[in-house]
């Protein structure tokens, strides 16, 4: 984990401010949702991405390398690459 040297205090409502420099670098904008994780004694914040990164579709998602991709997107990309993904239904 890389230290930024930035220290913030928690206010009386439990809030902290994420510095604008970090928000810009990480692509976090006003009103973006952040997912909260714990790792032993650490609190980890991650930009929440609940939908397909290409289409915004929220159904039939597969997580690949930390990103959500829909089966529809995967199928379309496979077709663009010259592959046919046909389910064998019996």
Phi, psi and omega in degrees: 000140184260129179277138177265343183081003181267132178238134177231147177265149175277131180277181185296343177261006178086014183266152169229159178257128175272121184303145183301325179301316179291319179299319179295312181299321184267001178068033179262120182251168176305138178076358176294145176272142176242137177268140184247128178237160170239145178222097187056248182260015181254148171251127182244128177253137179222138177301128184278124179232088186278351188239169176307129184291343181263317188247344185084359179299143184246004181253153176052054182267145174237136177269128179226117181052043176082003180241149179265132179225135181277156177300324178299314179296317180299316180297315180296319179294321178297318178297320178297329181274000177093015178252151177244121179254097181245125178284135174271105180260128182238000000 
